[in-house]
Amino acid sequence: MRDFQPCVYILASGKRGYIYIGVTSDLAKRFSQHRLRLIEGFSKTRNTNRLVRFELFGTMESAILRENQLKNWHRDWKFNLIESDNPDWLDLAPQLGLA
């Protein structure tokens, strides 16, 4: 995952807790920044450090479009999306070698 790979990711503080939606071209690096609390703002103050969903894209443009779409969704829609693939809100980072 160290190569350029546009990605939308969702971090959570816990099951059905605070969620943060972001976009990056390097999920490993970006996740590490979140986990180490190096990024000021919402994700740091709400302790959203559990990777609960990510989607890979072919271009950064398409990833940004998806990020904006998800950010405009109702909270319950976001929860349903997460739970469609990750019903227990498990941290996916260890499976990806990011933890």
Number of C-alpha atoms within 10 A of each C-alpha: 12 9 9 13 17 21 23 25 21 21 25 23 18 18 16 16 11 15 23 19 18 20 22 19 20 15 25 17 14 17 20 16 13 19 19 11 16 12 14 9 9 12 22 16 10 14 18 23 24 23 25 25 22 16 13 17 15 11 13 18 11 15 23 18 12 18 19 15 10 18 13 11 10 9 14 10 12 18 17 13 14 19 17 11 11 15 13 13 20 16 18 17 18 10 8 11 9 15 14
